[in-house]
Amino acid sequence: MSSTLFRTKKVEQSILDTEEPEHALKKSLSALDLTVFGVGVIIGTGIFVLTGKVAKENAGPSVALAFVAAGVVCGLAALCYAEFASTVPVAGSAYTFSYASLGELPAWIIGWDLVLEFALGTAVVAVGWSGYVRSLLDNAGWHLPASLSGRDGATGFGFDILAAALVLVLTVILVLGMKLSARVTTVVVAIKVAVVLIVIIAGAFFVTADNYKPFIPKAQPQEAGSSIQSPLVQLMFGYTPTDFGVMGIFTAASVVFFAFIGFDVVATAAEETKNPQRDMPRGILGSLLICTTLYVAVSIVVTGMQRYSELSIDAPLADAFKATGHPWYAGVISFGAAVGLTTVCLILLLGQTRVFFAMSRDGLLPRFFSVVHPRFKTPYRPTVLLGVIIAILAGFTSLSELAELVNIGTLFAFVVVALGVIILRRTRPDLPRAFRTPLVPFIPILSVLASLWLMLNLPAETWIRFAVWMVLGFIVYFVYGRSHSRLGRDAGQ
């Protein structure tokens, strides 16, 4: 039985499957498109919201170092993703990579994990986008009924119509084609990056050096009930996680990690890239480098504009400008945040549909969902299905407590991909690799350890919810996936 659970799908077969007319995606993306996708999904809620939260509660001005630490963890994983994406240019990202290296059951588990990660990520960001838009509408004198704003009205009914509408519109854009999605993303990303640059350049003129003192505030134990307190760290390593101090930087890094989520989505578009061997590494590493640089610059400027203990948690960038007597910039930042979050939703939804499509094409989910549109060459069936489900989810649920599941799901994927690089180097040294992760196995092992460290800093409740979802995934696999696997049927199971 273990031989069937850990059977691997040859890279050559994965590539061959992409050439079947009914299941072939259109190749239309360049390195620039991929980089824009990466920047578009990474720059979102994290930079506009989390900067103030972690500066005020966990790291002080040294939040810049927390962004560097989180960026290093992502960078280690990005090197592994770049090798896989250029070697196995097939839709599915970590799922496809795992199938080629670790086997069918690990591939199913990581695919199941990614479906949850991208679904929750899309819904959470859609709800956040809705909040920004409602704020802008309120300022203009237009007020949505409470029952259509995700808040309980007089009838006790609450549905976030804006969040649901956003997901449905983006679903239509994805069905119509990747090139259209890339064009929409390019325009929106240009606006979003411009707003971030305004924060950095304009804010630099309002920096006060005294606000950086002390740069690393004195360490203090986390308060009981802290939203990021993790008993796992205390149990395994014998110390209590701290706010502030050097260890507070790593605690903050486990939170701001959410701001980096998304660069791995670039890998899901490998099959739709014109020259994946060359362009995938450029898109993945380029977008991560750009965003890390912008994050560090923004955090340095914001903590210099306003003392960390006085920063706003809900809208730190906008409120920092208000505190210096420049409210006009606050309006620009709010607009940029609202516009920018649309691309985050778009690309997370793109990533989920491609993983679902790849699992369906392999038979682990119904093959009905692996048929592409005859005209647009997009996986329209899973796109429509998942778009509607996520729209309903975003409309009825705030998902604030479930957002951390996105973090743990992404980190778990990083661990699997890093291990996969080591294994595939040993089992298939003959494979042509346009990009090679340097210092194997040192870099992948370091990536695994760094990802596990951030996972251990997440709340125990997050681990429990994650475990429940994984158990459900095992049930679905053994009830349906294992018996319908194309690889199993081809092997005569």
Buried (B, 14 or more C-beta within 10 A) or exposed (E): EEEBBEBBBEBEBBBEBBEEEEBEBBBBBBBBBBBBBBBBBBBBBBBBBBBBBBBBBBBBBBBBBBBBBBBBBBBBBBBBBBBBBBBBBBBBBBBBBBBBBBBBBBBBBBBBBBBBBBBBBBBBBBBBBBBBBBBBBEEEEEEBEBBBBBBEEEEEEBBBBBBBBBBBBBBEBBBBBBBBBBBBBBEBBBBBBEBBEBBBEBBEEBBEEEBBEEBBBEEEEBEEEBEBBBEBBBEEEEEEBBBBBEBBBBBBBBBBBBBBBBBBBBBBBBBBBEBBBBBBBBBBBBBBBBBBEBBBBBBBBBBBBBBBEEBBBEBBBBBBBBBBEBEEBBBBBBBBBBBBBBBBBBBBBBBBBBBBBBBBBBBBBEBEBBBBBEEBBBBBBBBBBBBBEBBBBBBBBBBEEBBBBBBBBBBBBBBBBBBBBBBBBEEBEEBEBBBBBEEBBEBBBBBBEBBBBBBBBBBEEBBEBBEEBBEEBBEBBEEBBBEBBBBBEEEEE
